[in-house]
C-alpha cells in the first residue's frame, strides 16, 4: 500500500502554537482475484440430540453438505456429533483425503439421539482441531438446550476464550425458533467468533456459509492503520 501525506501549510511557525491539517491519500494494491490462500481447518460440532429431531437436524445436515462443496481439497475438515456423548463422525483430515462423497454419506446417515451434553461435543471438537496442530475454526450447530454435562454459560465462555488464545476461533449457529441463545452466544463471545440464528434449511445453509466465507476468502479484506504524532 502506498501512502501520501499532504499538509495545508508550507511553513509552520516554531515560536507559537499552531494547527496543521494533514490529508492522507491511500493507494491500495490491485486485488489479485486468483491468489492462492492458505489451507484452513474447519471442525463442525453438530448437535444430534432428541430436541434436534426433524427439521432442525435436517437443516443442519443440509448446511454441512453445502459446506463440503465450498471447501478446497487442501482444507482440513472434521465433524463431531453429540447427544449424551460425543463421537467423531469424520476424523479431521484434508478434504481430498476424506473424499467429498464419503463425507456426505456420513452426514446423511446422522440421526437423532438422546439428551444434550453440549460440553462433551465442544471439548471433543477442540481436541480434533488441536490434533491437526494448526489454527482453525470450530463451528457449533445446536439448539443450545444443554441438559447434561456443563450447563453454565460462563464456563463455556471461559473454555472458548482459552481456545482463542491458541488461535482456535469458536462460532455458533442456533437452530430453530426456540433455541437457547445464552450458551451459544457466550461461546462465540469468548471464542472471538460470531453467533447467528437459523430458523430453517435455507437460513441454516446461509448461516454456515457466512461463518466460513471469510475463512475461504483468497485476499485480505480489511486492515488497520495507527497514526501516532511525535513531539
C-alpha positions as CSV (number, residue, x, y, z in Angstrom):
1,X,0.0,0.0,0.0
2,X,1.3,3.5,-0.9
3,X,0.6,6.4,1.5
4,X,1.0,10.1,0.6
5,X,0.7,12.9,3.1
6,X,-0.2,16.5,2.1
7,X,0.0,19.4,4.5
8,X,-2.2,22.5,4.2
9,X,0.8,24.8,5.1
10,X,4.2,25.0,3.6
11,X,5.7,26.7,6.6
12,X,4.9,26.3,10.3
13,X,5.9,28.9,12.9
14,X,8.1,27.5,15.7
15,X,7.6,30.4,18.2
16,X,3.9,29.8,18.9
17,X,1.3,27.1,18.8
18,X,-0.3,26.4,15.5
19,X,-2.6,23.8,13.9
20,X,-1.9,21.9,10.8
21,X,-4.2,19.8,8.6
22,X,-2.9,16.7,7.0
23,X,-4.6,14.9,4.1
24,X,-3.6,11.3,3.8
25,X,-4.0,9.5,0.4
26,X,-4.0,5.7,0.3
27,X,-3.4,3.7,-2.8
28,X,-4.1,0.0,-2.2
29,X,-2.5,-2.6,-4.5
30,X,-4.8,-4.1,-7.1
31,X,-6.7,-7.1,-5.7
32,X,-5.5,-10.4,-7.2
33,X,-8.6,-12.4,-7.8
34,X,-6.9,-15.8,-8.3
35,X,-4.4,-15.5,-5.5
36,X,-3.9,-18.8,-3.6
37,X,-5.0,-18.8,0.1
38,X,-3.6,-20.9,2.9
39,X,-5.5,-24.1,3.8
40,X,-7.8,-23.8,6.8
41,X,-9.1,-26.2,9.4
42,X,-12.8,-26.2,10.0
43,X,-14.2,-28.6,12.6
44,X,-18.0,-28.8,13.0
45,X,-19.7,-29.8,16.2
46,X,-23.2,-30.9,15.4
47,X,-26.0,-31.4,18.0
48,X,-27.9,-34.6,17.2
49,X,-29.8,-34.8,20.5
50,X,-33.5,-35.6,20.7
51,X,-34.5,-31.9,20.7
52,X,-32.9,-31.5,17.2
53,X,-35.0,-34.3,15.7
54,X,-36.9,-33.5,12.5
55,X,-36.5,-30.2,10.6
56,X,-33.7,-28.8,12.8
57,X,-31.3,-31.7,12.2
58,X,-32.3,-31.9,8.6
59,X,-31.5,-28.2,8.1
60,X,-28.1,-28.6,9.9
61,X,-27.2,-31.6,7.7
62,X,-28.1,-29.8,4.6
63,X,-26.0,-26.9,5.6
64,X,-23.0,-29.2,6.1
65,X,-23.5,-30.9,2.8
66,X,-23.3,-27.5,1.1
67,X,-20.2,-26.6,3.1
68,X,-18.3,-29.6,1.8
69,X,-18.7,-28.4,-1.8
70,X,-17.2,-25.0,-0.8
71,X,-14.0,-26.2,0.7
72,X,-10.8,-26.7,-1.2
73,X,-9.2,-30.1,-1.4
74,X,-6.3,-28.9,0.8
75,X,-8.6,-27.6,3.6
76,X,-9.0,-29.7,6.7
77,X,-12.5,-30.8,7.7
78,X,-13.7,-32.7,10.7
79,X,-17.1,-33.5,12.2
80,X,-18.1,-34.2,15.8
81,X,-21.6,-35.2,16.7
82,X,-23.1,-35.3,20.2
83,X,-26.1,-36.1,22.2
84,X,-25.5,-37.5,25.7
85,X,-21.9,-38.3,24.5
86,X,-19.7,-37.1,21.7
87,X,-18.4,-39.1,18.8
88,X,-16.0,-38.2,15.9
89,X,-18.1,-38.8,12.8
90,X,-15.4,-37.6,10.4
91,X,-11.8,-37.5,11.7
92,X,-10.2,-34.2,10.8
93,X,-8.2,-34.6,7.5
94,X,-7.9,-32.8,4.2
95,X,-11.0,-32.8,2.0
96,X,-9.0,-34.6,-0.7
97,X,-8.0,-37.4,1.7
98,X,-11.5,-37.7,3.1
99,X,-13.3,-37.6,-0.2
100,X,-16.4,-35.5,-0.6
101,X,-18.8,-38.4,-1.4
102,X,-17.7,-40.3,1.7
103,X,-18.2,-37.2,3.9
104,X,-21.6,-36.5,2.5
105,X,-22.6,-40.2,3.1
106,X,-21.6,-39.9,6.8
107,X,-23.6,-36.6,7.1
108,X,-26.7,-38.2,5.5
109,X,-26.6,-41.1,7.9
110,X,-26.7,-39.0,11.1
111,X,-29.8,-39.5,13.1
112,X,-31.2,-38.0,16.4
113,X,-30.2,-39.4,19.7
114,X,-30.8,-38.7,23.4
115,X,-30.1,-35.9,25.9
116,X,-27.8,-32.9,25.2
117,X,-24.3,-32.8,26.5
118,X,-23.0,-29.8,24.6
119,X,-19.8,-29.6,26.7
120,X,-18.7,-33.1,25.6
121,X,-19.2,-32.2,21.9
122,X,-17.4,-28.9,22.3
123,X,-14.4,-30.3,24.1
124,X,-14.1,-33.2,21.6
125,X,-14.2,-30.7,18.8
126,X,-11.4,-28.7,20.3
127,X,-9.4,-32.0,20.5
128,X,-9.9,-32.5,16.8
129,X,-8.6,-29.0,15.9
130,X,-5.6,-29.4,18.2
131,X,-4.8,-32.9,16.8
132,X,-4.2,-31.4,13.4
133,X,-1.8,-28.9,15.1
134,X,-2.9,-25.8,13.2
135,X,-5.0,-22.7,13.8
136,X,-8.6,-23.3,12.9
137,X,-12.3,-22.6,13.4
138,X,-14.7,-24.7,15.4
139,X,-18.4,-24.1,14.4
140,X,-21.1,-25.3,16.8
141,X,-24.6,-26.1,15.3
142,X,-27.1,-26.6,18.1
143,X,-30.5,-25.6,19.6
144,X,-28.4,-24.9,22.7
145,X,-30.6,-26.9,25.1
146,X,-27.8,-28.3,27.2
147,X,-29.3,-30.5,29.9
148,X,-26.4,-32.7,31.0
149,X,-22.7,-32.1,31.5
150,X,-21.6,-28.5,31.8
151,X,-24.6,-26.1,31.5
152,X,-23.1,-22.8,32.9
153,X,-22.8,-20.3,30.0
154,X,-19.9,-18.5,31.8
155,X,-17.9,-21.8,31.8
156,X,-18.4,-22.2,28.0
157,X,-17.2,-18.6,27.6
158,X,-14.0,-19.4,29.5
159,X,-13.4,-22.6,27.6
160,X,-13.8,-20.7,24.3
161,X,-11.5,-17.9,25.4
162,X,-8.8,-20.5,26.3
163,X,-9.1,-21.9,22.8
164,X,-9.0,-18.5,21.2
165,X,-5.6,-18.0,22.9
166,X,-4.5,-21.0,20.9
167,X,-5.7,-19.4,17.6
168,X,-8.9,-21.5,17.6
169,X,-12.0,-19.5,16.8
170,X,-15.4,-20.6,18.1
171,X,-18.5,-19.6,16.2
172,X,-22.1,-20.9,16.7
173,X,-25.3,-21.2,14.8
174,X,-28.6,-21.5,16.8
175,X,-31.1,-23.9,15.1
176,X,-34.8,-23.4,15.4
177,X,-37.1,-20.6,16.7
178,X,-36.9,-21.5,20.4
179,X,-33.2,-22.3,20.6
180,X,-31.3,-21.3,23.8
181,X,-29.1,-18.4,22.7
182,X,-27.3,-17.8,26.0
183,X,-24.8,-20.6,25.9
184,X,-24.2,-20.3,22.2
185,X,-23.7,-16.6,22.3
186,X,-21.3,-16.8,25.2
187,X,-19.2,-19.4,23.4
188,X,-18.9,-17.1,20.4
189,X,-18.0,-14.1,22.5
190,X,-15.3,-16.0,24.4
191,X,-14.1,-17.6,21.2
192,X,-13.8,-14.3,19.3
193,X,-16.3,-15.7,16.7
194,X,-19.8,-15.0,15.5
195,X,-23.2,-16.2,16.7
196,X,-26.1,-16.4,14.2
197,X,-29.6,-17.8,14.1
198,X,-31.1,-20.2,11.5
199,X,-34.8,-21.0,11.5
200,X,-35.0,-23.4,8.6
201,X,-32.9,-25.2,5.9
202,X,-32.2,-22.3,3.7
203,X,-31.2,-20.0,6.5
204,X,-29.1,-22.7,8.1
205,X,-27.1,-23.2,4.9
206,X,-26.7,-19.4,4.6
207,X,-25.5,-19.1,8.2
208,X,-22.9,-21.8,7.9
209,X,-21.7,-20.4,4.6
210,X,-21.5,-17.0,6.1
211,X,-19.3,-18.2,9.0
212,X,-16.9,-20.0,6.7
213,X,-16.9,-17.4,3.9
214,X,-14.4,-15.1,5.5
215,X,-12.0,-18.0,6.0
216,X,-12.3,-19.0,2.4
217,X,-11.5,-15.5,1.1
218,X,-8.5,-15.5,-1.2
219,X,-7.4,-12.0,-0.2
220,X,-7.2,-9.8,2.9
221,X,-10.4,-7.9,3.2
222,X,-9.6,-5.3,5.9
223,X,-6.7,-3.8,7.7
224,X,-5.9,-1.1,10.2
225,X,-3.6,1.9,10.5
226,X,-2.3,3.5,13.6
227,X,-1.1,7.1,13.2
228,X,0.9,8.3,16.2
229,X,2.1,12.0,16.3
230,X,5.5,12.9,17.6
231,X,6.5,16.0,19.6
